Amino acid sequence: MKKRRHIDEMKPGEINGFFTDDGYEVPREEIPLPPLCLTCIYCDDPNEEIECNLNRIGQLQGEKFGCAVYRKLPSA
C-alpha cells in the first residue's frame, strides 16, 4: 500500500477520485470488490460505478458488507 495522501497536502489540480471522511485519498485499486458485487446487475454498469465505489469505501472497516440497492444477476 502506498503512502496515504491527505487532500490538504495535494495541489488543486491533483485532487481527483475518492477520499475518506477524514480527507485521505482512496486509490481506486485499493477499493475492494466484495463477492456479493460480482453477482449484482450493477457490477459492470459505468452509470453506477461512483455510487458502488462510495458504498464500498464507506464499509472498508466493517466486518460484513451489505448493499441496499443490490440486485442479483438473472444468471447468478
C-alpha positions as CSV (number, residue, x, y, z in Angstrom):
1,M,0.0,0.0,0.0
2,K,1.4,3.3,-1.0
3,K,1.6,6.4,1.3
4,R,-1.7,7.8,2.2
5,R,-2.2,11.3,0.8
6,H,-4.4,13.9,2.6
7,I,-6.4,16.3,0.5
8,D,-4.8,19.2,2.3
9,E,-1.4,18.1,1.0
10,M,-2.4,18.0,-2.6
11,K,-2.3,20.7,-5.3
12,P,-5.8,21.6,-6.5
13,G,-5.1,20.1,-9.9
14,E,-4.2,16.7,-8.3
15,I,-7.5,16.3,-6.4
16,N,-9.4,13.6,-8.2
17,G,-11.1,10.4,-7.1
18,F,-12.3,9.2,-3.8
19,F,-11.5,10.4,-0.2
20,T,-12.4,9.1,3.2
21,D,-14.4,11.3,5.6
22,D,-11.1,12.4,7.3
23,G,-9.7,13.6,3.9
24,Y,-7.4,10.7,2.9
25,E,-7.3,9.6,-0.7
26,V,-8.5,6.1,-1.5
27,P,-6.8,4.8,-4.7
28,R,-9.2,3.0,-7.0
29,E,-7.0,-0.1,-7.0
30,E,-7.5,-0.3,-3.2
31,I,-11.3,-0.3,-3.3
32,P,-12.3,-4.0,-2.6
33,L,-14.8,-5.8,-4.7
34,P,-16.8,-8.0,-2.3
35,P,-18.1,-11.3,-3.7
36,L,-21.6,-10.0,-3.4
37,C,-20.8,-7.4,-6.0
38,L,-19.8,-10.0,-8.6
39,T,-23.4,-11.3,-8.7
40,C,-25.0,-7.9,-8.9
41,I,-26.6,-6.4,-12.1
42,Y,-24.8,-3.1,-11.3
43,C,-21.3,-4.6,-11.1
44,D,-20.1,-3.6,-14.6
45,D,-22.5,-0.7,-15.1
46,P,-20.5,2.5,-15.6
47,N,-23.5,4.6,-14.6
48,E,-23.4,3.0,-11.1
49,E,-19.6,2.9,-10.6
50,I,-19.3,6.0,-8.5
51,E,-22.2,5.0,-6.2
52,C,-20.9,1.5,-5.8
53,N,-17.4,2.7,-5.0
54,L,-18.7,5.1,-2.4
55,N,-20.7,2.3,-0.8
56,R,-17.6,0.0,-0.7
57,I,-15.4,2.8,0.7
58,G,-18.0,3.5,3.4
59,Q,-17.8,-0.1,4.5
60,L,-14.0,-0.6,4.4
61,Q,-13.8,-1.0,8.2
62,G,-16.9,-3.1,8.5
63,E,-17.0,-6.8,9.2
64,K,-19.8,-7.6,6.9
65,F,-20.6,-6.0,3.5
66,G,-24.1,-5.0,2.6
67,C,-25.8,-3.1,-0.2
68,A,-29.3,-1.6,-0.1
69,V,-29.5,-1.5,-4.0
70,Y,-28.2,-5.0,-4.7
71,R,-30.0,-6.8,-7.5
72,K,-28.9,-10.3,-8.3
73,L,-27.9,-11.1,-11.9
74,P,-30.5,-13.4,-13.6
75,S,-27.8,-16.0,-14.3
76,A,-26.1,-15.9,-10.9
